[in-house]
Amino acid sequence: MDSMTFVLFGATGDLAKRKIYPALFNLYMDQSLPAAMSIIGLGRREWNNERLQSHVREAVTAHCKREIDEEKLQSFLEALRYCRLNITNLEDFGRLHDLIKQREEELKLPENRLFYLSVAPKFFEGIAANIKESGLSSTKGWRRLIIEKPFGNDLETARQLNRKLSRSFNEEEIFRIDHYLGKPMIQNLETLEFANPVLQSLWNNQYVSNVQITASETVGVEKRAGYYEHAGAVRDMLQNHMLQMLMMTAMHVPQKISPKDIREVKRKVMDALVPLNASTLKKQVVRGQYTRGEVDGELVAGYTEEDGVSSTSKTDTFVAAKLLIDNDFWRGVPFYLRTGKRLEQKSTRIVIEFKNPLKDLYNNEEESTSPNLLTIEINPNESITLQLNSKSLTRDGKIEPVHINFSAKDKHLPEAYELLIFDALKGDPTFFAHWNEVELSWKWIQPILEAFENDLIPLEYYEAGTMGPKAADQLVNDDGFNWW
Ligand code: BG6
């Protein structure tokens, strides 16, 4: 891996503390960082190197799940430098440039620079422009930009942001984080689908009856009402994480397995997604909001009673949708997506339900068959389960579902941020959202945003601690299915 400088905007912020420093330290411990690396943290606060180093020490101690080796931690911290910076002030970028060059000389680093924007989205454009203006990105080595979500607020603002960023960085240099793409089981989908002929041959409308993707959460809006009131579940989860999972599930084996080819087959899925119109929107999308209820044995407030939420808010805390993919593989197979806050359980999973053509053959009560199901648990219990029909070996004559299961439950799995930062350091963009994917996602989502804004889809209330509004069950029941 190339030696480099890692420049972190938002070094004093929450994401850096909870995710970025622990990920960097874990990579360091696993000897997965470059041999020589300078890490520069930037923030508005009047901190110095020592203050940053002690902050990172706390972050690593609190959030790393491994035993900390004091000597190693100390040498990791020594690579860190702090630079106070006002991101609207070009002169501050000049000072930053001097520090980067000074460290490059001290550590004999090539001018490879990675800029990580762990800041509020309103600052993205300004920072990218100042990076360019100050000459920071005119390097003799490579330059990369890691950017957090949300990437835009709707189709138009996403396009504007992309236009502005592309004045400073090329598409190949922009690494858009969608942390779902960093989850080990999501990364595993590629292998599962492409490296197993037994699954690959069934991955189509001849054998699959429907696909269900669920991301349910037990938490409510937490302390993020300011953001969430405007975003809702559509912008917060559906446009990015849910559609990324859809692409990763529905893609088909590319010509060769390279980042470019994988992104190309993902784009094809989005291209083939049937757009929603005024009449299909009402039939295929459910908008929900939680009311008071009991989650994990605790009474919790309804959404409109939460701090910072308007008592008349119509923000969606739940969304379910039926999507159709118009290509030869998937024509006629509904993909159902649902996600929501304050649901019964925390679970992210993908269920592939296979057709059950023999069910009429075994049509007496003794011998009814269940559909074959492939369940991929993404989080929190990473596992793969295949449900098959088997004749009971103990009770004569009865057919019963049996489960073949692989579980990584007791394994120590890397965190999403660890895998993603490692890929960005290597320059592998496979598990980052390409602009094509982001743009096509917003394009597909846009009619939903407009319908919600204009109240064209009724807001269905659901009690906290349930699995969402009845209308979401109806969505699949109407096609003869149930949520798994
Ligand atoms: C984030 C959303 O992107 O993903 C949050 O902004 C959500 O609202 C979170 O809670 C869910 O992530 P995970 O990894 O816990 O499933």
Boltz pocket constraint, residues with backbone or C-beta under 6 A from the ligand:
constraints:
  - pocket:
      binder: B
      contacts: [[A, 217], [A, 236], [A, 348], [A, 379]]
      max_distance: 6.0
